[in-house]
Amino acid sequence: MIKVIYTSSKKRKSTNKVWTISGEEGLPIVYLTNTFLKKYNIKSRFIFIKFGSWLQKFSVYIDNSLSENEIGLIKNNHSFNIPGNLFLNLKVERDVLHIGPYIGLIVKKKMERLSVDTLNHYKMLYRLHEMKGYHIIFCCIDSIDLMNKEITGFYCMPNEKENTSRWVKGTFPFPDCVFKKIRIPEKIELELRKSTDERLFNTNFFTKFEFWEACSKHKEVRSILPETKRFRLIGDLREMLYKFGTVYLKPAKGMQGNGIFVIKEEQDGISIINKRKDKKTFPSLFEVMEELKKILPNKIYLLQQGIPSVYRNKHFDFRLYFQKDAQKNWVCQGTIGRVAQENSIVTNLDHLAHIATGEKALQIIYKVDDEQARRIINRTIKACKAICQILDYNLGHFGDIALDVIIDQDFKPWVLEVNNLYGKKSLYIMKNEELISTLYKTPLTYAAALSGF
């Protein structure tokens, strides 16, 4: 690792230990030691320094008063800002010194929301004390300057001697890589993708129907997707009820189970059940449609095949956490099983009765042993990994997602939806600190790999 040392031009001119390998009028100067030059086999008369998307040519001067892990720069002699006195990783390729990885996390809409308490919370979540040699800035939508291709944000400056740290605000060029934690305007996203050479991940937000359309084209996963149809006319509902008997009615854009209904054929008519467990039964499909016209907001809705998933009158599903690792491969970091309250049609936290690891939930629900549960989960992971790869191919660049899955009585997985902005409350309830830590740290190591480190 190296650190950048800034000095004034007057101080540099007065030292007798500085002499030039080369000089070119108008170029900024970088000071390096002979040891540094030999270590990295630098023989060029000029070098480039790369920091994020910024690249600058320098004239090389030798200053053996520096240590071999220090790079000397002159203050205010260039139009960039590399944090000084902060140990960062260095990658040298020919005559380019790449300092980094420099990673941007877009976490809020407005900078005013980044209080010290919020930043300290991020420091704990992302285990910044373990991210040695990384330059990680937390930034906001309103701190991204497209015209000058700069980002203003906060980074954590450690004090190794006192074992403390402080937050420093700075303005920097666009990063090597950006991890998007919130939805951002399309114009900003496109510019960041361009400037980082597509190293922005968790890019596009997509609806449940866009997910279905993208994945259902692929034979290898089509059979594990519940059939999904755009809801427009009474004929759409009639067709789906005829095929499946039970149908989920979902908003194309929805979270936390909001706006979901179950419609099912029963002996005394057709029932509609909402998230609050309220149930109404109607004698005909026409009357069902009249009721839906009254209660549905003016949104796009989908009809989805109902998959049997009831344990003691309680619906259940599974959540699988997938991330890309330092080798840029999709890995499943963990699984959980969620059992809803009795007669609830959703399994989010407000309606949860039980929660356990995926394997434990399978043992409880289907009375299988440890080895059977492990095999079922492994088959499910394999199927879901194919979904992850299709998402990257069709819908954007992702590196951190959660898949909601039903495993039916034949142990077949059915992938319901994908969440690329998911919460971790279930894991906090389970007190699974190890998995929580992994889920926060892994996107940073993936970002570093994308950056070339």
Secondary structure, DSSP 8 states (H G I E B T S, - for coil): -BEEEEE-HHHHHH-TTEEES---TT--EEEE-HHHHHHTT---SEEEEEETTEEEEEEEEEETTS-TTEEEEETTSSS----BT--BEEEEETTEEEEE-EEEEEEES-GGG--HHHHHHHHHHTTGGG-TT-EEEEEEEEEEETTTTEEEEEEEEEETTTTEEEEEEEEEE--SEEEE-S---HHHHHHHHHHTTS-EES-----HHHHHHHHHT-HHHHTTS--EEE--SHHHHHHHHHHHSEEEEEESS--TTTT-EEEEEETTEEEEE-TT--EEEESSHHHHHHHHHHHS-SS-EEEEE----EETTEEEEEEEEEEE-TTS-EEEEEEEEEEE-TT-S--SGGGEEEEEEHHHHHHHHH---HHHHHHHHHHHHHHHHHHHHHHHHHT---SEEEEEEEE-TT--EEEEEEESS---HHHHHHT-HHHHHHHHHHHHHHHHHHTT-
